[in-house]
């Protein structure tokens, strides 16, 4: 029997009867994995990939083992302020990815269904809600969330705040992208700093906030430099490795770890040779558990993810000298805020920069914004000369899509890109 599946079944079953025991079991598994990553790193990945895997694993362990030092956050909450406060970000999306990777997600999906949460709701949120209902995931110090990008936040976080009876903070990001919106969000972020001070009982120095924002800007510079090299360099990667980059540009933004990762990534890209493989622009989240997608991208010399719009947007350069204005600018100008035109424009820029052969837009189950905009994004990019595939699936629950259908569609798309490239060369 699959060892991971057997372990996941044990965690899922134990969480119903004895959540504390299930959490200890989960932590034991994660700590063993951390040791394995230290002693036997994945040599098929470059140094930056090996490093980020350890950092993310450590973050998840801290969230489970020391919940009094954590804040439960949504993915677009500015990690720089959490870094400055010395708080471990405890993310709904990140934790659900690890739960799903441990193959125990079905128990928690069933739990939310029994409690009346709709099946059409994002599975990242449903898995976390189910895990919190059983008591598998611990009570955090506080919750911080935003309306940015995901409407699931507006259901999940008020529910968890009430369930746990803990302080909560909400960041309202206006649809309009202008200076008034930036000033409005900046004022909220100043209040968020005070909120964190009240919750932790510790003063957060302005120097630590400025340092975190400076780190974030420097990391964005490294990330931008490696993107500019991608058309001539093809480092080996995996879907999980690409997913970890989202941790670094959002949850751990402003940290020394994020800065070190981007610096290592730049060096790895510089060292990577130019291959003959296809260059793909990936849009939205990574279905890191879907077998046919893994078969195509993991450690491939033939198909390369040259850029991901989700990650590139997270590693934005911030202009204002005031750190709160800088973070507010990053939130307001996020491609997932406002009109879909910015997502299209950014995708075109990334495709041009990396000389992508094609684009794949992952339409994650329950993500109404992406699913609703998928046809417009696809048509716009194809009119601009980038062959684009809309790949329907579920980033956290592979049972929600058919491996056979995904494999057939993905292989047909890649064959079309190969043929198109050959025709251009002849």
Secondary structure, 3 states (H helix, E strand, C coil): CCHHHHHHHHHHHHHHHCHHHHHHHHHHHHHHHHHHHHHCCCCCCCHHHHHHHHHHHHHHHHHHHCHHHEEEECCCCCHHHHHHHCCEEEEHHHHHHHHHHCCCHHHHHHHHHHCCCCCCCCHHHHHHHHHHHHCCCCCCCEEEEECCCCCCHHHHHHHHHHHHCCEEEEECCCCCCCHHHHHHHHHHHHHHHHHHHHHHCCCCCHHHHHHHHHHHHHHHHHHHHHHHHHHHCCCCCCHHHHHHHHHHHHHCCCCHHHHHHHHHHHHHHHHCCCCCCEEEEEECCCCCCCHHHHHHHCCCCCEEEEEEHHHHHHCCCCCCCCHHHHHHHHHHCCCCCCCCHHHHHHHHHHHHHHCCCEEEEEEECCCHHHHHHHHHHHHHHHHCCCCEEEEEECCCCHHHCCHHHHHHHHHHHHHHHHHHHHHHHC
